[in-house]
Amino acid sequence: MAGTIDIFQRCYTGLEAREGALWLRPALPDELKSVSFRLRHRCAWLWLAVRNDCVTVRVDDDAEHAVTVRIDGRAEAVAPGETRTFAVPPARERSAGACA
């Protein structure tokens, strides 16, 4: 069962935690329109909703710091209590990366 969770979190969302940021590179299969889940990153609880065209990130109110989110080379901070939606360019327009 852990492999299934890994596919959703890492493969379908392109989720990586590195360089102090949460990196996302969505690549959901056509049969799956969206996936959402909670996770803990750097002592902050987050809620993520991922689609191929956008990612919504909410940082819980009680987080002690903002969370940096990186999508397609852009880095933006999401403050505690804030919900942000990031547009994701179509796969053919994304910058190259390990998950491409």
C-alpha positions as CSV (number, residue, x, y, z in Angstrom):
1,M,0.0,0.0,0.0
2,A,2.9,2.4,0.7
3,G,3.9,2.1,-3.0
4,T,0.5,3.4,-4.0
5,I,0.9,6.5,-1.8
6,D,4.3,7.1,-3.2
7,I,3.0,7.0,-6.7
8,F,0.4,9.7,-5.9
9,Q,2.7,11.9,-3.8
10,R,5.9,11.7,-5.7
11,C,5.2,10.5,-9.2
12,Y,1.8,12.0,-10.1
13,T,2.4,15.3,-8.3
14,G,6.2,15.5,-8.9
15,L,6.5,16.3,-5.2
16,E,10.0,16.8,-3.9
17,A,11.3,18.4,-0.7
18,R,14.7,19.9,-1.4
19,E,16.7,23.1,-1.0
20,G,14.2,24.2,1.7
21,A,11.3,24.2,-0.7
22,L,8.4,22.0,-1.8
23,W,8.8,21.3,-5.5
24,L,5.8,20.2,-7.6
25,R,5.6,19.1,-11.2
26,P,2.2,17.6,-11.8
27,A,1.8,14.7,-14.3
28,L,-1.5,13.1,-13.5
29,P,-2.7,10.4,-15.9
30,D,-5.7,11.3,-18.1
31,E,-8.0,9.1,-15.9
32,L,-7.2,11.0,-12.8
33,K,-8.5,14.6,-12.9
34,S,-7.1,15.7,-9.5
35,V,-5.6,14.5,-6.2
36,S,-5.6,16.2,-2.8
37,F,-4.0,15.3,0.4
38,R,-2.4,16.7,3.6
39,L,1.3,16.5,4.4
40,R,3.8,17.9,6.8
41,H,6.7,19.9,5.4
42,R,9.3,21.5,7.6
43,C,7.1,21.3,10.7
44,A,4.1,22.9,8.9
45,W,0.9,21.1,7.9
46,L,-0.2,21.7,4.3
47,W,-3.2,20.8,2.2
48,L,-2.5,20.3,-1.5
49,A,-4.9,19.9,-4.4
50,V,-3.1,19.0,-7.6
51,R,-4.4,19.1,-11.2
52,N,-2.3,19.1,-14.4
53,D,-3.2,22.8,-14.9
54,C,-3.0,24.1,-11.4
55,V,-1.8,23.4,-7.8
56,T,-3.5,24.8,-4.7
57,V,-1.5,25.0,-1.5
58,R,-2.9,25.9,1.9
59,V,-0.6,26.3,4.9
60,D,-2.4,25.7,8.3
61,D,-2.9,28.8,10.5
62,D,-0.7,27.5,13.3
63,A,2.4,27.0,11.1
64,E,5.4,28.9,12.5
65,H,6.7,30.0,9.1
66,A,5.8,30.4,5.4
67,V,6.4,27.5,3.0
68,T,8.3,28.0,-0.2
69,V,6.6,26.3,-3.2
70,R,8.5,25.9,-6.5
71,I,6.6,25.1,-9.7
72,D,8.3,25.3,-13.1
73,G,11.3,27.3,-11.9
74,R,9.2,29.8,-9.9
75,A,9.5,30.1,-6.2
76,E,6.8,31.7,-4.0
77,A,6.2,31.7,-0.3
78,V,2.8,30.7,1.1
79,A,2.2,32.2,4.5
80,P,0.5,30.5,7.5
81,G,-3.3,30.7,7.0
82,E,-2.9,31.5,3.3
83,T,-4.2,29.5,0.3
84,R,-2.6,30.1,-3.0
85,T,-3.3,28.6,-6.5
86,F,-0.5,28.3,-8.9
87,A,-1.0,27.9,-12.7
88,V,1.0,25.0,-14.2
89,P,2.0,25.4,-17.9
90,P,1.2,22.5,-20.2
91,A,3.8,19.7,-20.1
92,R,5.3,20.7,-23.4
93,E,5.9,24.3,-22.2
94,R,7.5,23.3,-18.8
95,S,11.2,23.8,-18.1
96,A,13.2,20.6,-18.3
97,G,13.7,18.7,-15.1
98,A,14.3,15.2,-13.6
99,C,10.6,14.3,-13.9
100,A,10.2,15.4,-17.6
